[in-house]
Amino acid sequence: MIVNGLIVAMAGSTGQQGGAVARRLVADGWTVRALTRDPTSPGARALADAGADVRAVDRPTPLR
């Protein structure tokens, strides 16, 4: 279900604080796009199993 037609994209969604927020949003019916460097990590897999859309991202190159 997409609440109000919005998708929440979350960085840090596999960490302790971000993971808690992501799990709560998924449980409340929000569409969560979880951004992580490793979509095969236990935290990312748990979010995917809960219904989040897990996507692999990489760190940006620092500006010089």
Backbone as CSV, one residue per row, in Angstrom:
resi,resn,N_x,N_y,N_z,CA_x,CA_y,CA_z,C_x,C_y,C_z
1,MET,0.843,-1.169,0.000,0.000,0.000,0.000,0.892,1.238,0.000
2,ILE,0.551,2.209,-0.790,1.262,3.478,-0.779,0.398,4.478,-0.030
3,VAL,0.909,4.976,1.099,0.174,5.939,1.917,0.279,7.301,1.252
4,ASN,-0.849,7.908,0.976,-0.894,9.238,0.359,-0.101,9.309,-0.947
5,GLY,0.117,8.167,-1.600,0.837,8.158,-2.862,2.325,8.422,-2.729
6,LEU,2.876,8.335,-1.519,4.279,8.657,-1.302,5.111,7.415,-1.040
7,ILE,6.343,7.468,-1.493,7.325,6.446,-1.191,8.409,7.110,-0.360
8,VAL,8.760,6.489,0.764,9.811,7.011,1.622,11.105,6.314,1.245
9,ALA,12.130,7.080,0.858,13.450,6.522,0.580,14.329,6.793,1.796
10,MET,14.900,5.734,2.357,15.647,5.872,3.596,17.080,5.409,3.455
11,ALA,18.016,6.304,3.749,19.414,5.914,3.913,19.592,5.518,5.375
12,GLY,20.476,4.594,5.631,20.704,4.151,6.998,19.610,3.250,7.534
13,SER,18.864,2.642,6.649,17.702,1.849,7.059,18.057,0.491,7.633
14,THR,19.329,0.092,7.569,19.713,-1.186,8.159,20.441,-1.006,9.478
15,GLY,20.624,0.225,9.912,21.237,0.490,11.212,20.206,0.379,12.325
16,GLN,20.636,0.625,13.559,19.722,0.485,14.687,18.576,1.495,14.634
17,GLN,18.906,2.771,14.555,17.852,3.792,14.578,17.060,3.813,13.279
18,GLY,17.770,3.825,12.146,17.078,3.833,10.860,16.261,2.583,10.637
19,GLY,16.782,1.451,11.108,16.059,0.195,10.978,14.761,0.201,11.763
20,ALA,14.805,0.792,12.955,13.594,0.875,13.768,12.542,1.738,13.078
21,VAL,12.978,2.838,12.502,12.047,3.726,11.794,11.493,3.018,10.554
22,ALA,12.361,2.372,9.790,11.924,1.687,8.573,10.919,0.588,8.894
23,ARG,11.212,-0.211,9.927,10.285,-1.283,10.303,8.941,-0.730,10.742
24,ARG,8.949,0.376,11.472,7.697,0.979,11.925,6.887,1.516,10.744
25,LEU,7.563,2.176,9.811,6.860,2.707,8.643,6.253,1.576,7.812
26,VAL,7.001,0.506,7.606,6.472,-0.642,6.859,5.263,-1.220,7.587
27,ALA,5.379,-1.368,8.900,4.273,-1.914,9.691,3.031,-1.030,9.630
28,ASP,3.244,0.288,9.469,2.125,1.227,9.385,1.574,1.368,7.972
29,GLY,2.140,0.607,7.020,1.596,0.610,5.674,2.291,1.522,4.680
30,TRP,3.372,2.170,5.094,4.106,3.035,4.176,4.901,2.197,3.180
31,THR,5.137,2.733,2.006,6.044,2.128,1.050,7.432,2.660,1.363
32,VAL,8.331,1.775,1.757,9.676,2.176,2.165,10.672,1.634,1.155
33,ARG,11.476,2.522,0.616,12.592,2.127,-0.243,13.844,2.234,0.623
34,ALA,14.364,1.104,1.039,15.517,1.039,1.932,16.793,1.065,1.110
35,LEU,17.624,2.072,1.317,18.865,2.228,0.568,20.013,1.692,1.404
36,THR,20.767,0.738,0.855,21.847,0.105,1.591,22.988,-0.252,0.653
37,ARG,24.199,-0.309,1.207,25.342,-0.720,0.389,25.315,-2.215,0.121
38,ASP,24.750,-2.995,1.054,24.760,-4.451,0.915,23.357,-5.019,1.087
39,PRO,22.631,-5.218,-0.005,21.266,-5.735,0.104,21.194,-7.195,0.554
40,THR,22.354,-7.852,0.684,22.355,-9.233,1.162,22.636,-9.323,2.668
41,SER,22.836,-8.176,3.325,23.106,-8.189,4.767,21.861,-8.660,5.517
42,PRO,22.046,-9.179,6.722,20.890,-9.651,7.493,19.830,-8.564,7.720
43,GLY,20.271,-7.344,8.003,19.315,-6.258,8.222,18.519,-5.921,6.968
44,ALA,19.195,-5.900,5.824,18.519,-5.601,4.561,17.546,-6.718,4.191
45,ARG,17.961,-7.949,4.418,17.080,-9.072,4.098,15.847,-9.087,5.000
46,ALA,16.040,-8.728,6.273,14.900,-8.662,7.198,13.918,-7.584,6.759
47,LEU,14.438,-6.440,6.306,13.553,-5.378,5.818,12.806,-5.821,4.569
48,ALA,13.501,-6.496,3.666,12.842,-6.990,2.458,11.747,-7.994,2.817
49,ASP,12.038,-8.868,3.777,11.032,-9.845,4.214,9.822,-9.160,4.850
50,ALA,10.067,-7.997,5.469,8.976,-7.255,6.104,8.147,-6.470,5.090
51,GLY,8.694,-6.316,3.857,7.929,-5.629,2.821,8.575,-4.385,2.253
52,ALA,9.771,-4.049,2.719,10.465,-2.869,2.180,11.067,-3.208,0.818
53,ASP,11.221,-2.185,0.000,11.869,-2.306,-1.307,13.342,-1.959,-1.092
54,VAL,14.198,-2.958,-0.991,15.610,-2.754,-0.682,16.378,-2.514,-1.969
55,ARG,17.168,-1.437,-1.993,17.957,-1.078,-3.174,19.412,-0.900,-2.801
56,ALA,20.301,-1.380,-3.659,21.742,-1.211,-3.450,22.184,0.170,-3.926
57,VAL,22.943,0.838,-3.102,23.528,2.141,-3.458,24.983,2.122,-3.020
58,ASP,25.755,3.028,-3.548,27.160,3.122,-3.186,27.444,4.512,-2.638
59,ARG,28.547,4.614,-1.932,28.933,5.928,-1.412,29.299,6.833,-2.574
60,PRO,28.920,8.102,-2.479,29.323,9.019,-3.549,30.815,9.315,-3.482
61,THR,31.365,9.676,-4.603,32.759,10.096,-4.645,32.853,11.479,-4.023
62,PRO,33.800,11.683,-3.089,33.924,13.014,-2.457,34.250,14.087,-3.480
63,LEU,33.682,15.255,-3.266,34.006,16.400,-4.122,35.396,16.895,-3.780
64,ARG,36.109,17.322,-4.765,37.468,17.849,-4.532,37.533,19.290,-4.864
